[in-house]
């Protein structure tokens, strides 16, 4: 019997002490987490993300991409394992639309709704599609039509590919991760982008 393939965990880490410290805290929880230097010498974060995302189906079931300002719930490991037991063949979104005031719906969503890359899972097979030059070139031709600055539109890119391939993804809710209040790498973005639907906070409210 062949050994079951594992899941990669990867994180792009900016050269800032608060983010490096946070990345090390996460790695204490997830020892296999790959910490990838990012934004060093002003590298292309978009390309760096795709290079890191690309995962061999022969070696892994899939990959979890995390941002370096993430906070894990107290029971992240157990809850993650449960989700993967049911959705290892799906793209899974663990955090999105941080400022939503009304509860989001747990379940499948259209690819055009994909938003945020704080923490998401992608099957290894589909990383080959997302990372293909065909889609990158198509997106680079389309994105300027939005009239937005380039910065780091990786979630918009994933959304673009999922929408055009008519893919769906699984939204795990309430969220088992939270967006940390660390200073953004991009000027003008507020640090207060935390969701009110973080499972630890909801459980604390219920316990009162």
C-alpha angles and dihedrals in degrees: 000000000000119000114258113254118248131227121249121227117202136174133185107222123203118218093252123115098230091051094043090050091049091049090054091051090054091048089056086061094040108031093183091058111129111222110206121192109239137181089021108151087358095292121188101271093192092057092040091055093052092046090053094043094055106103132179113242087207091063107029142030091222147309136261114211116202133184119231095244095058126130119206122216118245090254098036096128095053095042092046092051090052092051092048092050087063105028111031090126093051133078103248127203115203099179135020146142093027095189097050109133098197123060114267120227121259110226141055119342134186114265090241088069095059110125135164131021100218088121130348138152125222128184111245093240092059094049085070089061097043092049096046117121089230092067095038091055092046092051095047089055093047104040099070088062088071090064092226128132113263099233104135111326097170096133090048088051094051089047089051094052094044092049094049093046090045092237127160129208137202118250112207109209140219091035119254091199133049135208110248122229096244122139110273121247088225122070116246098024114122121234091222099084098127123138121235087215099070107136095228092055093046092050091049090053092050090051093058 
